Amino acid sequence: MGFYIAHSEPATIKYRSSYCSKASMTIVITTVLTIVFPFLLSYRSHGFWLKHDTYREHPLIRFKYEYLLFLETQNFDSPIICSSIASIAQTEIDLMRCPLLTVHEADLNLDRIYDQLDFEVTAVLRDNETVYSATLLLLFDFKITNHCWLQMETLGWTTSETSLPSSRLDIIGDLVVSQKQPLPCHGRDVRYNESIMVSTTEDTYELPFILRNYATRNVTTHLTNLHRIWTHVQTPETSFVVSATIFYPEVTILYKPGFWQVIKFAWVQYFAVAVIFVFIARKVRRFIFTNHLVQTIKATPWEKPHYL
């Protein structure tokens, strides 16, 4: 008749010692080293405390139907200025020559978030007038809500030049985010939800001043992956068209993590190192006590213990 092991239990061997003994000092020293060494090793390897982190989000972007187009011709004293911004339109009413504006925003993947802007404006040219430079500014309402909550008025702009007579400029690019410092993810951040078009003096708008003031922000947007295509003609046209296709891709947001995220990140690193030190400490203790390197009383389940 065969037999098998139906149940088994380990036999615990205990090593007894007084509180003031070498055995107790051994336990204290190995315990302290097991706790302190993993912390020092994790901390000195850098990145123990998570100071910033990133995540991806598709922002909610809406074109505000506000733009500024600056066209330079051979007549430097009389450029063509087109804008739907009321304050600029009233100031530069004599230079306004853009009767036709077409705007369309599209949700390409049907997720109720706009992915693309199609913008086209037509400027009327005078006789023998040719456009050689174009600067376009588009204003957007930008919002992120998934992890950090931020809403702001933002800007996408580009400029391009040519040396040949042209009738059209096509611009293609992505509107992406730039950050100087991580975002704090507590509460609602609306500090940049204000007008970008700030005048230097009363009813005076200067592009360098506007862009310089905009660049002081911590969070801005800009156009990247830009493609500019000029359509050249042999004879002057009666109109000039500026067309822009702007895509709204996912953006990477840099933010400051909260307290519990920092603790969780630090604990994972500490635990990964501490497991190794606990294993080593147990091996060291077993070697010391089983080889009687310190004085103890060995107690087994099948023997009566003898106390000091």
C-alpha positions in Angstrom: 0.0 0.0 0.0 1.5 3.4 -1.1 1.7 6.5 1.0 1.6 10.2 0.2 2.1 13.4 2.1 -1.4 14.6 3.0 -0.4 17.6 5.1 2.8 19.2 6.3 3.8 22.0 8.7 7.2 23.6 9.2 8.9 23.2 12.5 10.0 26.6 13.9 13.3 26.8 15.7 13.7 29.7 18.0 16.8 31.3 19.3 16.3 33.1 22.6 18.4 35.8 24.1 18.3 38.6 26.6 17.6 42.2 25.5 21.1 43.4 26.3 23.1 40.9 24.3 25.1 40.5 21.1 22.1 38.6 19.5 19.8 41.6 20.2 22.4 44.0 18.7 22.6 41.8 15.7 18.8 42.0 15.2 18.8 45.8 15.7 21.7 46.4 13.3 20.4 44.2 10.5 16.9 45.7 10.8 18.1 49.3 10.7 20.4 48.5 7.7 17.5 46.7 5.9 15.3 49.9 6.3 17.9 52.6 5.7 20.0 51.1 2.9 17.1 50.7 0.4 16.1 54.3 1.0 19.6 55.7 0.5 20.1 53.6 -2.6 16.7 54.6 -4.1 17.2 58.3 -3.2 20.8 58.5 -4.5 19.9 56.9 -7.8 17.8 60.1 -8.5 14.2 60.4 -9.4 13.0 59.0 -6.0 10.6 61.9 -5.4 8.4 62.5 -8.5 8.6 66.2 -9.2 6.7 66.3 -12.5 4.9 63.9 -14.8 3.2 64.0 -18.2 0.0 62.7 -19.7 -1.7 62.9 -23.1 -5.0 64.6 -23.8 -7.0 65.8 -26.8 -7.8 69.4 -25.9 -11.1 71.1 -26.5 -10.2 73.8 -29.1 -12.6 76.2 -30.7 -11.7 78.9 -33.2 -13.0 82.2 -31.8 -13.6 83.7 -35.3 -11.0 86.3 -34.5 -8.0 86.7 -36.8 -5.5 89.2 -38.0 -4.0 89.1 -41.5 -1.2 91.4 -42.4 -0.2 91.5 -46.2 2.7 93.5 -47.4 2.9 94.6 -51.0 5.3 96.7 -53.1 3.8 99.7 -51.3 5.3 99.5 -47.9 3.4 102.5 -46.6 0.0 101.0 -47.3 -0.2 97.3 -46.3 -3.4 95.3 -46.4 -4.8 94.6 -42.9 -7.7 92.2 -42.4 -9.2 91.4 -39.1 -12.4 90.4 -37.4 -11.3 91.8 -34.0 -13.6 94.7 -33.4 -11.0 97.0 -31.9 -8.5 96.5 -34.7 -11.1 96.7 -37.4 -12.3 100.1 -36.2 -8.7 101.4 -35.9 -7.5 100.3 -39.3 -10.8 100.7 -41.2 -9.0 102.5 -44.1 -6.8 99.4 -44.8 -9.5 96.8 -44.5 -10.0 95.0 -47.9 -11.1 91.5 -47.0 -14.8 91.1 -47.9 -14.9 87.2 -47.9 -14.1 84.9 -45.0 -14.8 81.2 -44.8 -14.4 79.1 -41.6 -15.2 75.5 -41.0 -14.3 73.2 -38.1 -14.5 69.4 -38.5 -14.8 66.5 -36.1 -13.0 63.8 -38.1 -13.4 60.9 -35.8 -16.9 61.7 -34.4 -15.8 62.0 -30.8 -17.5 65.4 -30.3 -14.1 67.1 -30.2 -13.0 69.2 -33.2 -9.9 68.0 -34.9 -9.4 70.4 -37.8 -9.9 74.1 -38.8 -10.3 75.2 -42.4 -9.8 78.9 -42.7 -9.9 81.0 -45.9 -9.9 84.8 -46.4 -9.8 86.7 -49.6 -8.2 90.2 -49.9 -9.0 92.6 -52.7 -6.0 94.0 -54.6 -5.7 97.3 -56.4 -4.3 97.6 -59.9 -0.7 96.4 -60.3 -0.6 95.5 -56.6 1.2 92.3 -55.6 1.5 90.6 -52.3 5.1 89.5 -51.2 4.6 88.8 -47.5 1.8 87.5 -45.3 1.4 87.2 -41.5 -1.6 85.4 -40.1 -2.7 85.3 -36.5 -5.6 83.0 -35.4 -7.2 83.2 -31.9 -8.6 80.0 -30.2 -10.3 79.0 -27.0 -8.2 76.2 -25.5 -9.4 73.9 -22.7 -8.1 70.7 -21.0 -10.2 68.9 -18.3 -9.1 65.3 -17.9 -6.4 65.6 -15.2 -5.5 69.2 -15.0 -8.2 71.9 -15.7 -7.1 74.8 -17.8 -8.9 77.2 -20.0 -7.2 80.1 -21.9 -7.3 82.2 -25.0 -4.5 81.1 -27.2 -2.8 82.0 -30.4 -1.5 80.3 -33.5 0.5 82.5 -35.9 2.8 82.2 -38.9 4.5 84.4 -41.4 5.9 83.8 -44.9 7.5 85.7 -47.7 8.1 85.3 -51.5 9.9 87.2 -54.2 7.5 86.3 -57.0 4.0 87.6 -57.8 1.4 85.3 -56.2 -2.3 84.9 -56.0 -2.6 82.5 -53.1 -0.9 81.2 -49.9 -1.8 77.8 -48.4 -0.8 77.1 -44.8 -0.9 73.6 -43.2 0.1 72.9 -39.6 -0.6 71.5 -36.2 -1.6 73.6 -33.1 0.4 72.3 -30.2 1.2 73.3 -26.6 4.4 74.8 -25.2 5.1 74.9 -21.4 7.9 76.5 -19.4 6.9 75.0 -16.1 4.7 72.1 -15.0 1.0 72.9 -14.4 -0.5 72.7 -10.9 -3.4 70.3 -11.0 -5.6 71.7 -8.3 -8.6 73.8 -8.9 -9.5 75.5 -12.2 -6.8 77.5 -13.9 -8.2 80.5 -15.8 -5.3 83.0 -15.4 -4.6 83.0 -19.1 -8.3 83.2 -20.1 -7.9 86.9 -21.2 -7.5 88.8 -24.4 -4.2 88.4 -26.2 -4.6 91.5 -28.4 -3.3 94.1 -26.0 -2.6 97.6 -27.3 0.6 99.4 -26.5 -1.2 102.8 -26.2 -4.7 103.8 -26.9 -6.0 102.1 -30.1 -2.4 101.2 -31.1 -1.6 97.6 -31.8 2.0 96.4 -32.5 2.7 92.8 -33.5 6.1 92.6 -31.7 4.5 93.8 -28.5 1.6 91.4 -28.7 3.9 88.4 -29.4 6.3 89.4 -26.6 3.5 89.7 -24.1 2.1 86.4 -25.2 5.5 84.7 -24.9 5.7 85.6 -21.2 3.0 83.0 -20.4 3.8 79.7 -18.9 1.5 77.9 -21.2 1.2 78.9 -24.9 0.3 77.3 -28.2 2.1 77.6 -31.5 1.9 76.1 -35.0 4.3 73.4 -35.8 4.8 70.9 -38.7 4.2 73.9 -40.9 3.9 73.8 -44.7 3.6 77.0 -46.6 2.8 76.9 -50.3 2.7 80.0 -52.6 0.8 79.9 -55.8 2.7 82.1 -58.3 1.2 83.9 -61.3 2.6 85.7 -64.3 0.2 88.6 -64.3 -1.2 90.5 -61.2 -4.5 89.2 -59.9 -7.4 91.3 -58.5 -7.5 89.3 -55.3 -5.2 87.3 -53.0 -6.4 84.3 -51.0 -4.9 83.0 -47.7 -6.0 79.5 -46.8 -5.0 77.7 -43.6 -5.7 74.1 -42.5 -4.9 73.7 -38.8 -5.1 70.3 -37.1 -5.8 69.9 -33.4 -3.7 66.8 -32.3 -3.3 65.3 -28.9 -0.9 67.2 -26.7 1.5 66.2 -23.9 0.8 68.1 -20.7 3.5 68.5 -18.1 2.1 68.8 -14.5 3.0 68.7 -10.9 1.9 65.4 -9.3 -0.2 65.3 -6.1 0.9 64.0 -2.7 -0.4 60.5 -3.0 1.0 60.1 -6.5 4.5 61.1 -5.2 4.2 58.7 -2.3 3.1 55.8 -4.5 5.9 56.4 -7.0 8.5 56.5 -4.1 7.1 53.4 -2.4 7.3 51.3 -5.6 11.0 52.2 -5.9 11.7 51.7 -2.2 9.9 48.3 -2.1 11.7 47.0 -5.2 15.1 47.6 -3.5 13.9 46.6 0.1 12.9 43.1 -1.0 16.5 42.4 -1.9 17.9 43.7 1.3 15.3 41.8 3.4 16.3 38.6 1.6 20.0 39.3 2.3 19.3 40.2 6.0 17.5 36.9 6.6 20.3 34.9 5.1 22.8 36.8 7.3 20.8 36.3 10.4 20.3 32.6 9.7 24.1 32.1 9.2 24.9 33.9 12.4 22.4 32.1 14.6 22.7 28.6 13.1 26.5 28.7 13.4 26.3 30.1 17.0 28.4 33.2 16.3 26.4 34.9 19.1 25.3 33.4 22.3 21.6 32.2 22.3 19.5 29.4 23.6 18.1 27.2 20.9 14.5 26.2 21.4 12.9 23.5 19.2 9.3 22.2 19.3 10.4 18.8 20.5 12.6 20.1 23.4 11.9 22.1 26.5 13.6 25.6 26.3 16.3 26.4 28.9 16.3 30.0 29.9 19.4 32.0 30.8 
